[in-house]
Structure formats: structure tokens, C-alpha cells
Amino acid sequence: MAAESLSIREAWSQIPSPGAAETEFERFTGKRMERIVAIVVAIGCAAIAAQSLTVAVPSLARADVTHAVVFFAVYIPLVCMLVCCVVGRGTRIASGVFAIVYVLALAIWPMFDTNGAEGAAEQPWIFYLVNVGVAAAMLAFPVRVQYAWAVVVPFVYGYGQLVQGEFSRSFWVTTAFQVSFVLILGIVIISLGWMFRSVAAGVDDARGRTVASYAAAAAAAAAEEERIAMSALMHDSVLAALIAAERAESERAKELAVAMAREALTRLANTEAAVAQEGSDEPVALGQIVAELRRALSEMGVDASVEERGVAGMIPGRVARALVLAARQAIGNAVTHAAGRGLHIVATSTGDDGIQVIVSDTGGGFDLGAIGEDRLGIRASILARMAGVAGTAQIDSDAEGTIVTLEWSAQ
């Protein structure tokens, strides 16, 4: 129990509190989605950049130095952005630099292009990168700025087209069509990126809420189990020690009461230890269980016998401990409520992997259904304790007496 509580507390300590910085675990889906979007953008932009490059290289041979400067000013940040998208580092900064540099280069392009209407009809290489600039903005900026970029860049492109075409009437219709197409495509790109990121954020939020709910439920379950175990411990050890002390008259009885009190205090002190009160899983023989039951009878000052039947088998230590504690509680109930009349204990080995302990008395019996919810002597110390080790406990009581049957089997 204590080990489970420590594990739950350790797991709980690793769950970020509300408002804390996002961790890799919390934003796993969002980070993975960002990586996928960056790679997809890199592939698409690389294809468009290659197409633009086939137009740019021949034009550089007949262009002046200014065009060469603009070319390198655009392509160097573009290549850096593609590399950052592939390696997954510095993507936001590189994309933001390219998005800004490209818009500036696109805005000043008509000032240096002297090809006029002929140049506009041939589609300069820089016009091929319009949607690349929008995709870069999607990787670098907040959503509102992304949409602003998707609207501004096409109009800057259209303005450049009209300036190159000297605002000729024949260019207006073509330019309007191209600007509309680029505008729609840019908005679609931004919308897809926003949608994928929103879905990923929703998955991360749902995962965070699920983990938090599970941790809260686990912590509540652990607290309840610890409360039950502590109540059972108090009932088994402390109350038994107090009853023994009250009934102690001889020196021997007083010594036994002191020993029981010492054991109760030790178990209380060790409740939070890593080795919980149920003990280890080292195999225990039937003879050891019988010896513990006889010791319990001696401590309570009861004149009764423990009968051992069957071939001695070995069972896990925690199971043996639970059996002994449950049987001790049954014995204590028989002593307290039936004055120990006809008390008899039978421990039977049902093979190499099973055991049965029967505690019976000939007292007046009781009504199991009439026991209050706050009485833990039977519910926690017997029924719940056996259930905790995958065993069973059956209580039959009538006017002729009470029989408590405790069983456990490895099968």
C-alpha cells in the first residue's frame, strides 16, 4: 500500500499544474503536427523554388547587378528556411525572415525591372514564389498575421504586375484573375495549417485532461485504500491491544498486553514504509500460519486449539499475512461477542497452491446485514483484506454460532 502510494505521488509530481509551462509530453501531438507541417511545406516550397530557379538563372545572364542582389537576397533566406524545416530547428525564425524579405523584394521589384509589359507577360521568377511567402508566414506568425499575409502578398504581387504592364487595360483582367487565384490558394493554405494545429491542440488538451482525471482518481483511490488499511490496522492491533490491557489481571496477561501494544505502535510507525504491513512475498508454509494463529490465541488469553490438516504447502507471504490478520479479527470477534465459547480454528492445506482457514464458535451469532457501515471489523479487516489478496471470505452466523471461512488459491 505504501509503495503504491509513493508511486502515485511520484507520478502526480510529474504532472504539470494548470498554467505551468508546456512540456514535451503535454504538447506531443502539437509538436508532431508542427514537424509534419514544416516537412510538407519544405517539400512543396522546394518544388516551387526549383521551378522559379529555372526561370531565374537564364534571366540573370542578361540582368544587371541589382537583379542579382535581389535574387540572392530572396534565395538565401529561402534555402535557409527549407533546411530549417527539414532539420526541425529554427524553422519559425528562418520562415519569418524569408516572409519579410520576400514581401519587401516583391514590393520593390517593379522599380528595378525595366522589361515593361514584355517582362510582365513572361512572369518574372519572383512571382513564382508568392505562395511560398504565404506558406512561410504560416510557419512563422500568429494566425491573424498569417491571414493578413495571405491577403497582402497577392495584392503586392498584383500591383507589381500592373506596374510592369504599365497599367495597360489588357493586364487588368489577367492580373485580377491571378490575384484572385493566389488569394484563394493562400487563404486555403493558412486555413489548412490552422485546422491541423487546432486538431492537434485539441488532442493534447484532451490527453492532458484525461491524465489529470486519471491521476485524481488514482490519488483518491489510493487515499481511500490507505484510509481503509489504516482503519483496519487501528481496529486489528490497537483495539486488540486495548482489550487485552483491559482484561489483563495476571502478570503474564499484562506482559502479553504490553507486547501487543508494542507491536501495534511498531506497525503504526511503519505504515508509510516501503515494506507495507502485508509483508514480503517470501513463501510461507502452513506450519508458520498455524504458529501465528496459536500465538494470537495466547496473546488474547483464549483457551482454544488450532488444528492443522493436509500436506504442508507454500503460499506467498502477503497472502499468509492477510490470512493471519483476518483470522485474528475473526478470533477477536468471537472472544468479544461470543466470550470465546466453542472457539475452534482449522487450517487446511488444499494442495501446493491453496489454503483454507475456518474460525468457528458456538456463541449467539449475529445478523451480518445489520452491521453499520462504520464498523470495519468485518468489512475491512476480514472481507476487504481477503479480497485484497484475491482470496475469499465467507461468514455464516445464526443462533447456533458463527463460522468464518477464509480461502485462497493460486489458480
Disulfide bonds with the S-S distance in Angstrom:
none
